[in-house]
Amino acid sequence: MSAKSDLANAAIRLATEDDAPALAPLCGELGYPSTEEATRARLTALLARPDDHVVFVAAQDDAVFGWGSAAVTRLLESPDRAELTGLVVTEVARGRGLGRRLVAAVEEWARERGLTLIGVRSNVVRTDAHRFYEGLGYGRAKQQVVFRKPLGRPDP
């Protein structure tokens, strides 16, 4: 891929279980190393819930170059909204518009569900990602600290 137009015809489509081998290394590029088996198990669980979860892939010629995922967030204290839960484009394909197209697909999926707000969380060290989202019209809403507690069961 020498020119930015090399991926101009890449399709943005719904992920399938057959995409798991390609999605696992992309999870690693995002900073969350995963095996094919673990990725397949999580993907299968998400695909079983199409009303409130979605995974899109950017693919061309049987190769997957990125994925974007989202979920409906339902809270007691605020109206339902979409949450962009993950977005990654493989390093060699970045800067070719695939991330923008994946986000657009997620946003359309949210609109189809009647949602009027979408959010995304991004680690404070991912300044390039912050510029990317701001360039798409996302505004900073708040900063927070994330707490986690293991519950004694390994996460697949």
Chimera marker file (.cmm) of the C-alpha trace (Angstrom):
<marker_set name="trace">
<marker id="1" x="0.000" y="0.000" z="0.000" r="1" g="1" b="0" radius="0.5"/>
<marker id="2" x="1.939" y="2.948" z="-1.234" r="1" g="1" b="0" radius="0.5"/>
<marker id="3" x="-0.796" y="5.475" z="-1.888" r="1" g="1" b="0" radius="0.5"/>
<marker id="4" x="-3.670" y="6.614" z="0.253" r="1" g="1" b="0" radius="0.5"/>
<marker id="5" x="-6.074" y="5.558" z="-2.486" r="1" g="1" b="0" radius="0.5"/>
<marker id="6" x="-5.105" y="1.904" z="-2.031" r="1" g="1" b="0" radius="0.5"/>
<marker id="7" x="-7.928" y="1.459" z="0.480" r="1" g="1" b="0" radius="0.5"/>
<marker id="8" x="-10.446" y="3.797" z="-1.130" r="1" g="1" b="0" radius="0.5"/>
<marker id="9" x="-12.634" y="0.824" z="-2.005" r="1" g="1" b="0" radius="0.5"/>
<marker id="10" x="-12.386" y="-0.917" z="1.351" r="1" g="1" b="0" radius="0.5"/>
<marker id="11" x="-15.800" y="-2.025" z="2.558" r="1" g="1" b="0" radius="0.5"/>
<marker id="12" x="-17.191" y="-1.120" z="5.953" r="1" g="1" b="0" radius="0.5"/>
<marker id="13" x="-19.316" y="-4.091" z="6.931" r="1" g="1" b="0" radius="0.5"/>
<marker id="14" x="-20.647" y="-5.909" z="9.959" r="1" g="1" b="0" radius="0.5"/>
<marker id="15" x="-18.130" y="-8.259" z="11.528" r="1" g="1" b="0" radius="0.5"/>
<marker id="16" x="-18.655" y="-12.003" z="11.440" r="1" g="1" b="0" radius="0.5"/>
<marker id="17" x="-17.161" y="-14.772" z="13.550" r="1" g="1" b="0" radius="0.5"/>
<marker id="18" x="-14.841" y="-15.515" z="10.621" r="1" g="1" b="0" radius="0.5"/>
<marker id="19" x="-13.156" y="-12.146" z="11.258" r="1" g="1" b="0" radius="0.5"/>
<marker id="20" x="-11.823" y="-13.222" z="14.661" r="1" g="1" b="0" radius="0.5"/>
<marker id="21" x="-8.339" y="-14.215" z="13.400" r="1" g="1" b="0" radius="0.5"/>
<marker id="22" x="-7.874" y="-10.720" z="11.941" r="1" g="1" b="0" radius="0.5"/>
<marker id="23" x="-9.420" y="-8.880" z="14.898" r="1" g="1" b="0" radius="0.5"/>
<marker id="24" x="-7.182" y="-10.443" z="17.561" r="1" g="1" b="0" radius="0.5"/>
<marker id="25" x="-3.933" y="-8.744" z="16.417" r="1" g="1" b="0" radius="0.5"/>
<marker id="26" x="-5.829" y="-5.472" z="16.002" r="1" g="1" b="0" radius="0.5"/>
<marker id="27" x="-6.855" y="-5.736" z="19.671" r="1" g="1" b="0" radius="0.5"/>
<marker id="28" x="-3.138" y="-5.917" z="20.416" r="1" g="1" b="0" radius="0.5"/>
<marker id="29" x="-2.454" y="-2.804" z="18.335" r="1" g="1" b="0" radius="0.5"/>
<marker id="30" x="-5.085" y="-1.040" z="20.416" r="1" g="1" b="0" radius="0.5"/>
<marker id="31" x="-3.178" y="-2.042" z="23.540" r="1" g="1" b="0" radius="0.5"/>
<marker id="32" x="-5.257" y="-5.039" z="24.581" r="1" g="1" b="0" radius="0.5"/>
<marker id="33" x="-3.404" y="-8.203" z="23.519" r="1" g="1" b="0" radius="0.5"/>
<marker id="34" x="-5.784" y="-11.052" z="22.821" r="1" g="1" b="0" radius="0.5"/>
<marker id="35" x="-5.696" y="-14.552" z="21.449" r="1" g="1" b="0" radius="0.5"/>
<marker id="36" x="-7.806" y="-15.600" z="18.502" r="1" g="1" b="0" radius="0.5"/>
<marker id="37" x="-9.844" y="-17.866" z="20.781" r="1" g="1" b="0" radius="0.5"/>
<marker id="38" x="-10.576" y="-15.136" z="23.316" r="1" g="1" b="0" radius="0.5"/>
<marker id="39" x="-11.394" y="-12.645" z="20.580" r="1" g="1" b="0" radius="0.5"/>
<marker id="40" x="-13.722" y="-15.149" z="18.921" r="1" g="1" b="0" radius="0.5"/>
<marker id="41" x="-15.538" y="-15.808" z="22.212" r="1" g="1" b="0" radius="0.5"/>
<marker id="42" x="-16.071" y="-12.100" z="22.884" r="1" g="1" b="0" radius="0.5"/>
<marker id="43" x="-17.054" y="-11.406" z="19.273" r="1" g="1" b="0" radius="0.5"/>
<marker id="44" x="-19.574" y="-14.254" z="19.309" r="1" g="1" b="0" radius="0.5"/>
<marker id="45" x="-21.148" y="-12.860" z="22.478" r="1" g="1" b="0" radius="0.5"/>
<marker id="46" x="-21.400" y="-9.372" z="20.956" r="1" g="1" b="0" radius="0.5"/>
<marker id="47" x="-22.825" y="-10.625" z="17.665" r="1" g="1" b="0" radius="0.5"/>
<marker id="48" x="-25.553" y="-12.406" z="19.629" r="1" g="1" b="0" radius="0.5"/>
<marker id="49" x="-26.823" y="-9.016" z="20.851" r="1" g="1" b="0" radius="0.5"/>
<marker id="50" x="-27.448" y="-7.004" z="17.635" r="1" g="1" b="0" radius="0.5"/>
<marker id="51" x="-30.015" y="-4.721" z="19.260" r="1" g="1" b="0" radius="0.5"/>
<marker id="52" x="-27.491" y="-3.169" z="21.633" r="1" g="1" b="0" radius="0.5"/>
<marker id="53" x="-24.006" y="-4.111" z="20.352" r="1" g="1" b="0" radius="0.5"/>
<marker id="54" x="-22.275" y="-3.839" z="16.995" r="1" g="1" b="0" radius="0.5"/>
<marker id="55" x="-18.853" y="-4.492" z="15.491" r="1" g="1" b="0" radius="0.5"/>
<marker id="56" x="-17.931" y="-3.130" z="12.069" r="1" g="1" b="0" radius="0.5"/>
<marker id="57" x="-14.798" y="-3.987" z="10.118" r="1" g="1" b="0" radius="0.5"/>
<marker id="58" x="-12.932" y="-2.201" z="7.346" r="1" g="1" b="0" radius="0.5"/>
<marker id="59" x="-12.030" y="-4.899" z="4.836" r="1" g="1" b="0" radius="0.5"/>
<marker id="60" x="-10.700" y="-5.275" z="1.330" r="1" g="1" b="0" radius="0.5"/>
<marker id="61" x="-9.719" y="-8.380" z="-0.627" r="1" g="1" b="0" radius="0.5"/>
<marker id="62" x="-10.361" y="-10.660" z="2.385" r="1" g="1" b="0" radius="0.5"/>
<marker id="63" x="-8.038" y="-8.557" z="4.580" r="1" g="1" b="0" radius="0.5"/>
<marker id="64" x="-9.311" y="-6.663" z="7.630" r="1" g="1" b="0" radius="0.5"/>
<marker id="65" x="-7.620" y="-3.323" z="8.277" r="1" g="1" b="0" radius="0.5"/>
<marker id="66" x="-9.622" y="-2.073" z="11.262" r="1" g="1" b="0" radius="0.5"/>
<marker id="67" x="-12.679" y="-2.408" z="13.435" r="1" g="1" b="0" radius="0.5"/>
<marker id="68" x="-15.070" y="-0.202" z="15.358" r="1" g="1" b="0" radius="0.5"/>
<marker id="69" x="-17.469" y="-1.368" z="18.042" r="1" g="1" b="0" radius="0.5"/>
<marker id="70" x="-20.314" y="0.235" z="19.931" r="1" g="1" b="0" radius="0.5"/>
<marker id="71" x="-22.941" y="-0.498" z="22.526" r="1" g="1" b="0" radius="0.5"/>
<marker id="72" x="-26.107" y="1.096" z="23.777" r="1" g="1" b="0" radius="0.5"/>
<marker id="73" x="-25.520" y="2.464" z="27.260" r="1" g="1" b="0" radius="0.5"/>
<marker id="74" x="-28.592" y="2.426" z="29.475" r="1" g="1" b="0" radius="0.5"/>
<marker id="75" x="-28.336" y="4.239" z="32.785" r="1" g="1" b="0" radius="0.5"/>
<marker id="76" x="-30.844" y="5.150" z="35.427" r="1" g="1" b="0" radius="0.5"/>
<marker id="77" x="-29.697" y="8.750" z="35.646" r="1" g="1" b="0" radius="0.5"/>
<marker id="78" x="-29.616" y="9.706" z="31.959" r="1" g="1" b="0" radius="0.5"/>
<marker id="79" x="-31.198" y="8.899" z="28.595" r="1" g="1" b="0" radius="0.5"/>
<marker id="80" x="-29.919" y="5.988" z="26.538" r="1" g="1" b="0" radius="0.5"/>
<marker id="81" x="-26.897" y="6.784" z="24.386" r="1" g="1" b="0" radius="0.5"/>
<marker id="82" x="-24.403" y="5.012" z="22.183" r="1" g="1" b="0" radius="0.5"/>
<marker id="83" x="-20.865" y="4.418" z="23.335" r="1" g="1" b="0" radius="0.5"/>
<marker id="84" x="-18.078" y="3.884" z="20.812" r="1" g="1" b="0" radius="0.5"/>
<marker id="85" x="-16.399" y="1.096" z="22.754" r="1" g="1" b="0" radius="0.5"/>
<marker id="86" x="-13.420" y="0.453" z="20.519" r="1" g="1" b="0" radius="0.5"/>
<marker id="87" x="-11.774" y="1.701" z="17.347" r="1" g="1" b="0" radius="0.5"/>
<marker id="88" x="-8.524" y="0.625" z="15.736" r="1" g="1" b="0" radius="0.5"/>
<marker id="89" x="-7.018" y="0.741" z="12.273" r="1" g="1" b="0" radius="0.5"/>
<marker id="90" x="-3.849" y="-1.217" z="11.651" r="1" g="1" b="0" radius="0.5"/>
<marker id="91" x="-0.774" y="0.983" z="11.587" r="1" g="1" b="0" radius="0.5"/>
<marker id="92" x="-0.039" y="0.472" z="7.883" r="1" g="1" b="0" radius="0.5"/>
<marker id="93" x="-3.550" y="1.601" z="6.939" r="1" g="1" b="0" radius="0.5"/>
<marker id="94" x="-3.858" y="4.678" z="9.172" r="1" g="1" b="0" radius="0.5"/>
<marker id="95" x="-4.450" y="8.044" z="7.581" r="1" g="1" b="0" radius="0.5"/>
<marker id="96" x="-6.544" y="6.602" z="4.753" r="1" g="1" b="0" radius="0.5"/>
<marker id="97" x="-9.981" y="7.488" z="6.141" r="1" g="1" b="0" radius="0.5"/>
<marker id="98" x="-10.910" y="4.057" z="7.473" r="1" g="1" b="0" radius="0.5"/>
<marker id="99" x="-11.264" y="5.274" z="11.061" r="1" g="1" b="0" radius="0.5"/>
<marker id="100" x="-13.593" y="8.060" z="9.958" r="1" g="1" b="0" radius="0.5"/>
<marker id="101" x="-15.676" y="5.599" z="7.955" r="1" g="1" b="0" radius="0.5"/>
<marker id="102" x="-15.882" y="3.148" z="10.856" r="1" g="1" b="0" radius="0.5"/>
<marker id="103" x="-17.027" y="5.928" z="13.201" r="1" g="1" b="0" radius="0.5"/>
<marker id="104" x="-19.606" y="7.048" z="10.623" r="1" g="1" b="0" radius="0.5"/>
<marker id="105" x="-20.965" y="3.480" z="10.454" r="1" g="1" b="0" radius="0.5"/>
<marker id="106" x="-21.243" y="3.345" z="14.249" r="1" g="1" b="0" radius="0.5"/>
<marker id="107" x="-22.973" y="6.732" z="14.331" r="1" g="1" b="0" radius="0.5"/>
<marker id="108" x="-25.496" y="5.600" z="11.708" r="1" g="1" b="0" radius="0.5"/>
<marker id="109" x="-26.121" y="2.387" z="13.666" r="1" g="1" b="0" radius="0.5"/>
<marker id="110" x="-26.856" y="4.544" z="16.741" r="1" g="1" b="0" radius="0.5"/>
<marker id="111" x="-29.212" y="6.832" z="14.801" r="1" g="1" b="0" radius="0.5"/>
<marker id="112" x="-31.102" y="3.788" z="13.490" r="1" g="1" b="0" radius="0.5"/>
<marker id="113" x="-31.785" y="2.879" z="17.121" r="1" g="1" b="0" radius="0.5"/>
<marker id="114" x="-33.196" y="6.323" z="17.864" r="1" g="1" b="0" radius="0.5"/>
<marker id="115" x="-30.187" y="7.419" z="19.929" r="1" g="1" b="0" radius="0.5"/>
<marker id="116" x="-29.333" y="11.097" z="19.872" r="1" g="1" b="0" radius="0.5"/>
<marker id="117" x="-25.982" y="11.085" z="21.689" r="1" g="1" b="0" radius="0.5"/>
<marker id="118" x="-22.779" y="9.124" z="21.284" r="1" g="1" b="0" radius="0.5"/>
<marker id="119" x="-19.764" y="9.079" z="23.550" r="1" g="1" b="0" radius="0.5"/>
<marker id="120" x="-16.261" y="7.683" z="23.420" r="1" g="1" b="0" radius="0.5"/>
<marker id="121" x="-13.618" y="7.238" z="26.103" r="1" g="1" b="0" radius="0.5"/>
<marker id="122" x="-9.967" y="7.677" z="25.266" r="1" g="1" b="0" radius="0.5"/>
<marker id="123" x="-6.926" y="7.193" z="27.475" r="1" g="1" b="0" radius="0.5"/>
<marker id="124" x="-5.292" y="10.499" z="28.445" r="1" g="1" b="0" radius="0.5"/>
<marker id="125" x="-2.048" y="9.439" z="26.745" r="1" g="1" b="0" radius="0.5"/>
<marker id="126" x="-3.696" y="8.948" z="23.346" r="1" g="1" b="0" radius="0.5"/>
<marker id="127" x="-3.378" y="12.532" z="22.185" r="1" g="1" b="0" radius="0.5"/>
<marker id="128" x="-3.527" y="11.567" z="18.493" r="1" g="1" b="0" radius="0.5"/>
<marker id="129" x="-6.852" y="9.842" z="19.152" r="1" g="1" b="0" radius="0.5"/>
<marker id="130" x="-8.112" y="12.954" z="20.956" r="1" g="1" b="0" radius="0.5"/>
<marker id="131" x="-7.327" y="15.105" z="17.906" r="1" g="1" b="0" radius="0.5"/>
<marker id="132" x="-9.000" y="12.506" z="15.671" r="1" g="1" b="0" radius="0.5"/>
<marker id="133" x="-12.252" y="12.546" z="17.669" r="1" g="1" b="0" radius="0.5"/>
<marker id="134" x="-12.259" y="16.331" z="18.012" r="1" g="1" b="0" radius="0.5"/>
<marker id="135" x="-11.837" y="16.536" z="14.235" r="1" g="1" b="0" radius="0.5"/>
<marker id="136" x="-15.015" y="14.482" z="13.912" r="1" g="1" b="0" radius="0.5"/>
<marker id="137" x="-16.954" y="16.913" z="16.098" r="1" g="1" b="0" radius="0.5"/>
<marker id="138" x="-16.640" y="15.136" z="19.441" r="1" g="1" b="0" radius="0.5"/>
<marker id="139" x="-16.179" y="17.492" z="22.378" r="1" g="1" b="0" radius="0.5"/>
<marker id="140" x="-14.549" y="16.818" z="25.716" r="1" g="1" b="0" radius="0.5"/>
<marker id="141" x="-17.260" y="16.251" z="28.299" r="1" g="1" b="0" radius="0.5"/>
<marker id="142" x="-15.315" y="15.393" z="31.446" r="1" g="1" b="0" radius="0.5"/>
<marker id="143" x="-12.260" y="13.732" z="32.892" r="1" g="1" b="0" radius="0.5"/>
<marker id="144" x="-12.487" y="10.848" z="35.278" r="1" g="1" b="0" radius="0.5"/>
<marker id="145" x="-10.508" y="8.173" z="37.060" r="1" g="1" b="0" radius="0.5"/>
<marker id="146" x="-11.242" y="4.555" z="36.200" r="1" g="1" b="0" radius="0.5"/>
<marker id="147" x="-11.289" y="2.038" z="39.029" r="1" g="1" b="0" radius="0.5"/>
<marker id="148" x="-11.271" y="-1.725" z="38.526" r="1" g="1" b="0" radius="0.5"/>
<marker id="149" x="-11.433" y="-4.684" z="40.871" r="1" g="1" b="0" radius="0.5"/>
<marker id="150" x="-10.768" y="-8.279" z="39.779" r="1" g="1" b="0" radius="0.5"/>
<marker id="151" x="-13.590" y="-10.599" z="40.743" r="1" g="1" b="0" radius="0.5"/>
<marker id="152" x="-11.532" y="-13.772" z="40.717" r="1" g="1" b="0" radius="0.5"/>
<marker id="153" x="-12.479" y="-14.988" z="37.244" r="1" g="1" b="0" radius="0.5"/>
<marker id="154" x="-10.116" y="-14.644" z="34.283" r="1" g="1" b="0" radius="0.5"/>
<marker id="155" x="-11.375" y="-12.340" z="31.559" r="1" g="1" b="0" radius="0.5"/>
<marker id="156" x="-11.497" y="-14.124" z="28.148" r="1" g="1" b="0" radius="0.5"/>
<link id1="1" id2="2" r="1" g="1" b="0" radius="0.2"/>
<link id1="2" id2="3" r="1" g="1" b="0" radius="0.2"/>
<link id1="3" id2="4" r="1" g="1" b="0" radius="0.2"/>
<link id1="4" id2="5" r="1" g="1" b="0" radius="0.2"/>
<link id1="5" id2="6" r="1" g="1" b="0" radius="0.2"/>
<link id1="6" id2="7" r="1" g="1" b="0" radius="0.2"/>
<link id1="7" id2="8" r="1" g="1" b="0" radius="0.2"/>
<link id1="8" id2="9" r="1" g="1" b="0" radius="0.2"/>
<link id1="9" id2="10" r="1" g="1" b="0" radius="0.2"/>
<link id1="10" id2="11" r="1" g="1" b="0" radius="0.2"/>
<link id1="11" id2="12" r="1" g="1" b="0" radius="0.2"/>
<link id1="12" id2="13" r="1" g="1" b="0" radius="0.2"/>
<link id1="13" id2="14" r="1" g="1" b="0" radius="0.2"/>
<link id1="14" id2="15" r="1" g="1" b="0" radius="0.2"/>
<link id1="15" id2="16" r="1" g="1" b="0" radius="0.2"/>
<link id1="16" id2="17" r="1" g="1" b="0" radius="0.2"/>
<link id1="17" id2="18" r="1" g="1" b="0" radius="0.2"/>
<link id1="18" id2="19" r="1" g="1" b="0" radius="0.2"/>
<link id1="19" id2="20" r="1" g="1" b="0" radius="0.2"/>
<link id1="20" id2="21" r="1" g="1" b="0" radius="0.2"/>
<link id1="21" id2="22" r="1" g="1" b="0" radius="0.2"/>
<link id1="22" id2="23" r="1" g="1" b="0" radius="0.2"/>
<link id1="23" id2="24" r="1" g="1" b="0" radius="0.2"/>
<link id1="24" id2="25" r="1" g="1" b="0" radius="0.2"/>
<link id1="25" id2="26" r="1" g="1" b="0" radius="0.2"/>
<link id1="26" id2="27" r="1" g="1" b="0" radius="0.2"/>
<link id1="27" id2="28" r="1" g="1" b="0" radius="0.2"/>
<link id1="28" id2="29" r="1" g="1" b="0" radius="0.2"/>
<link id1="29" id2="30" r="1" g="1" b="0" radius="0.2"/>
<link id1="30" id2="31" r="1" g="1" b="0" radius="0.2"/>
<link id1="31" id2="32" r="1" g="1" b="0" radius="0.2"/>
<link id1="32" id2="33" r="1" g="1" b="0" radius="0.2"/>
<link id1="33" id2="34" r="1" g="1" b="0" radius="0.2"/>
<link id1="34" id2="35" r="1" g="1" b="0" radius="0.2"/>
<link id1="35" id2="36" r="1" g="1" b="0" radius="0.2"/>
<link id1="36" id2="37" r="1" g="1" b="0" radius="0.2"/>
<link id1="37" id2="38" r="1" g="1" b="0" radius="0.2"/>
<link id1="38" id2="39" r="1" g="1" b="0" radius="0.2"/>
<link id1="39" id2="40" r="1" g="1" b="0" radius="0.2"/>
<link id1="40" id2="41" r="1" g="1" b="0" radius="0.2"/>
<link id1="41" id2="42" r="1" g="1" b="0" radius="0.2"/>
<link id1="42" id2="43" r="1" g="1" b="0" radius="0.2"/>
<link id1="43" id2="44" r="1" g="1" b="0" radius="0.2"/>
<link id1="44" id2="45" r="1" g="1" b="0" radius="0.2"/>
<link id1="45" id2="46" r="1" g="1" b="0" radius="0.2"/>
<link id1="46" id2="47" r="1" g="1" b="0" radius="0.2"/>
<link id1="47" id2="48" r="1" g="1" b="0" radius="0.2"/>
<link id1="48" id2="49" r="1" g="1" b="0" radius="0.2"/>
<link id1="49" id2="50" r="1" g="1" b="0" radius="0.2"/>
<link id1="50" id2="51" r="1" g="1" b="0" radius="0.2"/>
<link id1="51" id2="52" r="1" g="1" b="0" radius="0.2"/>
<link id1="52" id2="53" r="1" g="1" b="0" radius="0.2"/>
<link id1="53" id2="54" r="1" g="1" b="0" radius="0.2"/>
<link id1="54" id2="55" r="1" g="1" b="0" radius="0.2"/>
<link id1="55" id2="56" r="1" g="1" b="0" radius="0.2"/>
<link id1="56" id2="57" r="1" g="1" b="0" radius="0.2"/>
<link id1="57" id2="58" r="1" g="1" b="0" radius="0.2"/>
<link id1="58" id2="59" r="1" g="1" b="0" radius="0.2"/>
<link id1="59" id2="60" r="1" g="1" b="0" radius="0.2"/>
<link id1="60" id2="61" r="1" g="1" b="0" radius="0.2"/>
<link id1="61" id2="62" r="1" g="1" b="0" radius="0.2"/>
<link id1="62" id2="63" r="1" g="1" b="0" radius="0.2"/>
<link id1="63" id2="64" r="1" g="1" b="0" radius="0.2"/>
<link id1="64" id2="65" r="1" g="1" b="0" radius="0.2"/>
<link id1="65" id2="66" r="1" g="1" b="0" radius="0.2"/>
<link id1="66" id2="67" r="1" g="1" b="0" radius="0.2"/>
<link id1="67" id2="68" r="1" g="1" b="0" radius="0.2"/>
<link id1="68" id2="69" r="1" g="1" b="0" radius="0.2"/>
<link id1="69" id2="70" r="1" g="1" b="0" radius="0.2"/>
<link id1="70" id2="71" r="1" g="1" b="0" radius="0.2"/>
<link id1="71" id2="72" r="1" g="1" b="0" radius="0.2"/>
<link id1="72" id2="73" r="1" g="1" b="0" radius="0.2"/>
<link id1="73" id2="74" r="1" g="1" b="0" radius="0.2"/>
<link id1="74" id2="75" r="1" g="1" b="0" radius="0.2"/>
<link id1="75" id2="76" r="1" g="1" b="0" radius="0.2"/>
<link id1="76" id2="77" r="1" g="1" b="0" radius="0.2"/>
<link id1="77" id2="78" r="1" g="1" b="0" radius="0.2"/>
<link id1="78" id2="79" r="1" g="1" b="0" radius="0.2"/>
<link id1="79" id2="80" r="1" g="1" b="0" radius="0.2"/>
<link id1="80" id2="81" r="1" g="1" b="0" radius="0.2"/>
<link id1="81" id2="82" r="1" g="1" b="0" radius="0.2"/>
<link id1="82" id2="83" r="1" g="1" b="0" radius="0.2"/>
<link id1="83" id2="84" r="1" g="1" b="0" radius="0.2"/>
<link id1="84" id2="85" r="1" g="1" b="0" radius="0.2"/>
<link id1="85" id2="86" r="1" g="1" b="0" radius="0.2"/>
<link id1="86" id2="87" r="1" g="1" b="0" radius="0.2"/>
<link id1="87" id2="88" r="1" g="1" b="0" radius="0.2"/>
<link id1="88" id2="89" r="1" g="1" b="0" radius="0.2"/>
<link id1="89" id2="90" r="1" g="1" b="0" radius="0.2"/>
<link id1="90" id2="91" r="1" g="1" b="0" radius="0.2"/>
<link id1="91" id2="92" r="1" g="1" b="0" radius="0.2"/>
<link id1="92" id2="93" r="1" g="1" b="0" radius="0.2"/>
<link id1="93" id2="94" r="1" g="1" b="0" radius="0.2"/>
<link id1="94" id2="95" r="1" g="1" b="0" radius="0.2"/>
<link id1="95" id2="96" r="1" g="1" b="0" radius="0.2"/>
<link id1="96" id2="97" r="1" g="1" b="0" radius="0.2"/>
<link id1="97" id2="98" r="1" g="1" b="0" radius="0.2"/>
<link id1="98" id2="99" r="1" g="1" b="0" radius="0.2"/>
<link id1="99" id2="100" r="1" g="1" b="0" radius="0.2"/>
<link id1="100" id2="101" r="1" g="1" b="0" radius="0.2"/>
<link id1="101" id2="102" r="1" g="1" b="0" radius="0.2"/>
<link id1="102" id2="103" r="1" g="1" b="0" radius="0.2"/>
<link id1="103" id2="104" r="1" g="1" b="0" radius="0.2"/>
<link id1="104" id2="105" r="1" g="1" b="0" radius="0.2"/>
<link id1="105" id2="106" r="1" g="1" b="0" radius="0.2"/>
<link id1="106" id2="107" r="1" g="1" b="0" radius="0.2"/>
<link id1="107" id2="108" r="1" g="1" b="0" radius="0.2"/>
<link id1="108" id2="109" r="1" g="1" b="0" radius="0.2"/>
<link id1="109" id2="110" r="1" g="1" b="0" radius="0.2"/>
<link id1="110" id2="111" r="1" g="1" b="0" radius="0.2"/>
<link id1="111" id2="112" r="1" g="1" b="0" radius="0.2"/>
<link id1="112" id2="113" r="1" g="1" b="0" radius="0.2"/>
<link id1="113" id2="114" r="1" g="1" b="0" radius="0.2"/>
<link id1="114" id2="115" r="1" g="1" b="0" radius="0.2"/>
<link id1="115" id2="116" r="1" g="1" b="0" radius="0.2"/>
<link id1="116" id2="117" r="1" g="1" b="0" radius="0.2"/>
<link id1="117" id2="118" r="1" g="1" b="0" radius="0.2"/>
<link id1="118" id2="119" r="1" g="1" b="0" radius="0.2"/>
<link id1="119" id2="120" r="1" g="1" b="0" radius="0.2"/>
<link id1="120" id2="121" r="1" g="1" b="0" radius="0.2"/>
<link id1="121" id2="122" r="1" g="1" b="0" radius="0.2"/>
<link id1="122" id2="123" r="1" g="1" b="0" radius="0.2"/>
<link id1="123" id2="124" r="1" g="1" b="0" radius="0.2"/>
<link id1="124" id2="125" r="1" g="1" b="0" radius="0.2"/>
<link id1="125" id2="126" r="1" g="1" b="0" radius="0.2"/>
<link id1="126" id2="127" r="1" g="1" b="0" radius="0.2"/>
<link id1="127" id2="128" r="1" g="1" b="0" radius="0.2"/>
<link id1="128" id2="129" r="1" g="1" b="0" radius="0.2"/>
<link id1="129" id2="130" r="1" g="1" b="0" radius="0.2"/>
<link id1="130" id2="131" r="1" g="1" b="0" radius="0.2"/>
<link id1="131" id2="132" r="1" g="1" b="0" radius="0.2"/>
<link id1="132" id2="133" r="1" g="1" b="0" radius="0.2"/>
<link id1="133" id2="134" r="1" g="1" b="0" radius="0.2"/>
<link id1="134" id2="135" r="1" g="1" b="0" radius="0.2"/>
<link id1="135" id2="136" r="1" g="1" b="0" radius="0.2"/>
<link id1="136" id2="137" r="1" g="1" b="0" radius="0.2"/>
<link id1="137" id2="138" r="1" g="1" b="0" radius="0.2"/>
<link id1="138" id2="139" r="1" g="1" b="0" radius="0.2"/>
<link id1="139" id2="140" r="1" g="1" b="0" radius="0.2"/>
<link id1="140" id2="141" r="1" g="1" b="0" radius="0.2"/>
<link id1="141" id2="142" r="1" g="1" b="0" radius="0.2"/>
<link id1="142" id2="143" r="1" g="1" b="0" radius="0.2"/>
<link id1="143" id2="144" r="1" g="1" b="0" radius="0.2"/>
<link id1="144" id2="145" r="1" g="1" b="0" radius="0.2"/>
<link id1="145" id2="146" r="1" g="1" b="0" radius="0.2"/>
<link id1="146" id2="147" r="1" g="1" b="0" radius="0.2"/>
<link id1="147" id2="148" r="1" g="1" b="0" radius="0.2"/>
<link id1="148" id2="149" r="1" g="1" b="0" radius="0.2"/>
<link id1="149" id2="150" r="1" g="1" b="0" radius="0.2"/>
<link id1="150" id2="151" r="1" g="1" b="0" radius="0.2"/>
<link id1="151" id2="152" r="1" g="1" b="0" radius="0.2"/>
<link id1="152" id2="153" r="1" g="1" b="0" radius="0.2"/>
<link id1="153" id2="154" r="1" g="1" b="0" radius="0.2"/>
<link id1="154" id2="155" r="1" g="1" b="0" radius="0.2"/>
<link id1="155" id2="156" r="1" g="1" b="0" radius="0.2"/>
</marker_set>
